[in-house]
């Protein structure tokens, strides 16, 4: 039997996320991906310049990096990446719950602070390794 009733579809405004601070932070964190995409494209352009004209690539890339627009873009992208990292590291204990066994009483949840400290330690270690490789590779 066919129903002629219309289904109820609630209208959602374009600014639905602006009514709650939680959603505002979420949308800003997700928008940081756009800046990361722009910086990735910037690095790809630098690679293309190096591939097309290897003899003048260092001077060309150096001139591009020193332009005020690129400097401002990279500073904004760095701030966005740090915001993304901070919010994600604070969210991680809620997204991934790991239990530590404690016999015979059962299991116990690993504290959120431990997660956050370990994520920052891993980030600092990876950054230090990358920095050392870049310093000594040149």
C-alpha positions as CSV (number, residue, x, y, z in Angstrom):
1,X,0.0,0.0,0.0
2,X,1.4,3.4,-1.0
3,X,1.6,6.2,1.5
4,X,0.8,9.8,0.3
5,X,2.1,11.4,3.5
6,X,5.1,13.7,3.1
7,X,8.1,12.8,5.3
8,X,9.1,15.5,7.8
9,X,12.4,17.1,6.8
10,X,13.7,19.6,9.3
11,X,15.3,22.6,7.7
12,X,18.9,23.2,8.7
13,X,20.4,26.7,8.3
14,X,23.9,27.3,6.9
15,X,25.0,28.7,10.2
16,X,23.8,25.8,12.4
17,X,27.3,25.3,13.8
18,X,27.6,28.9,15.1
19,X,25.0,28.3,17.8
20,X,27.3,26.1,20.0
21,X,30.9,26.9,21.0
22,X,31.8,23.2,20.7
23,X,30.7,23.1,17.0
24,X,32.6,26.4,16.4
25,X,35.8,24.9,17.7
26,X,35.2,21.7,15.6
27,X,34.6,23.6,12.4
28,X,37.7,25.8,12.9
29,X,39.8,22.7,13.5
30,X,38.4,21.1,10.4
31,X,39.1,24.3,8.4
32,X,42.8,24.1,9.3
33,X,43.0,21.3,6.7
34,X,42.6,24.0,4.0
35,X,45.7,25.8,5.1
36,X,47.6,22.5,5.2
37,X,46.5,21.9,1.7
38,X,47.8,25.3,0.6
39,X,51.2,24.7,2.2
40,X,51.4,21.3,0.5
41,X,50.7,22.9,-2.8
42,X,53.4,25.4,-2.0
43,X,55.9,22.6,-1.4
44,X,54.8,20.9,-4.6
45,X,55.4,24.1,-6.6
46,X,58.9,24.3,-5.0
47,X,59.6,20.7,-6.1
48,X,58.4,21.5,-9.6
49,X,60.6,24.6,-9.8
50,X,63.6,22.4,-8.7
51,X,62.7,19.8,-11.4
52,X,62.2,22.3,-14.2
53,X,65.2,24.6,-13.6
54,X,67.7,22.9,-11.3
55,X,70.4,25.5,-12.0
56,X,68.3,28.5,-10.8
57,X,66.0,26.7,-8.4
58,X,67.7,27.7,-5.2
59,X,67.6,31.4,-6.1
60,X,64.0,31.2,-7.3
61,X,62.7,29.3,-4.3
62,X,64.7,31.6,-2.0
63,X,63.0,34.6,-3.6
64,X,59.6,33.0,-3.2
65,X,60.1,32.0,0.4
66,X,61.2,35.6,1.3
67,X,58.1,37.2,-0.2
68,X,55.8,38.7,2.5
69,X,52.7,36.8,1.3
70,X,54.4,33.4,1.6
71,X,55.8,34.3,5.0
72,X,52.4,35.4,6.3
73,X,50.8,32.3,4.8
74,X,53.3,30.0,6.5
75,X,52.9,31.7,9.8
76,X,49.1,31.4,9.6
77,X,49.4,27.7,8.5
78,X,51.8,27.0,11.5
79,X,49.3,28.6,13.9
80,X,46.5,26.5,12.3
81,X,48.5,23.3,12.5
82,X,49.3,24.0,16.2
83,X,45.6,24.7,16.9
84,X,44.7,21.4,15.2
85,X,47.3,19.5,17.1
86,X,46.3,20.9,20.5
87,X,42.6,20.2,19.9
88,X,43.2,16.8,18.5
89,X,45.6,15.8,21.3
90,X,43.0,16.9,23.9
91,X,40.3,14.9,22.0
92,X,42.4,11.8,21.6
93,X,41.7,10.2,25.0
94,X,37.9,10.4,24.3
95,X,38.3,8.9,20.8
96,X,40.6,6.0,21.7
97,X,40.1,4.4,25.1
98,X,42.8,2.0,26.2
99,X,42.5,0.0,29.3
100,X,45.4,-1.3,31.4
101,X,45.0,-4.7,33.0
102,X,45.2,-4.9,36.8
103,X,44.6,-8.4,37.9
104,X,42.7,-9.6,39.9
105,X,40.5,-6.4,40.2
106,X,39.9,-6.1,36.5
107,X,40.9,-3.3,34.2
108,X,41.5,0.4,34.6
109,X,41.3,3.2,32.1
110,X,44.6,4.8,31.3
111,X,44.4,8.5,32.4
112,X,43.8,11.2,29.7
113,X,46.8,13.2,30.9
114,X,49.1,10.3,30.0
115,X,47.8,10.2,26.5
116,X,48.3,13.9,26.0
117,X,51.8,14.0,27.4
118,X,52.8,11.0,25.3
119,X,51.4,12.5,22.1
120,X,53.4,15.8,22.8
121,X,56.6,13.8,23.6
122,X,56.2,11.8,20.3
123,X,55.6,15.1,18.4
124,X,58.7,16.8,20.0
125,X,60.8,13.7,19.3
126,X,59.7,13.5,15.7
127,X,60.3,17.2,15.2
128,X,63.8,17.0,16.8
129,X,64.7,14.1,14.5
130,X,63.4,15.9,11.4
131,X,65.3,19.1,12.5
132,X,68.5,17.2,13.0
133,X,68.2,15.5,9.7
134,X,67.6,18.8,7.9
135,X,70.5,20.5,9.8
136,X,73.1,17.8,9.1
137,X,71.9,16.9,5.6
138,X,72.8,20.4,4.3
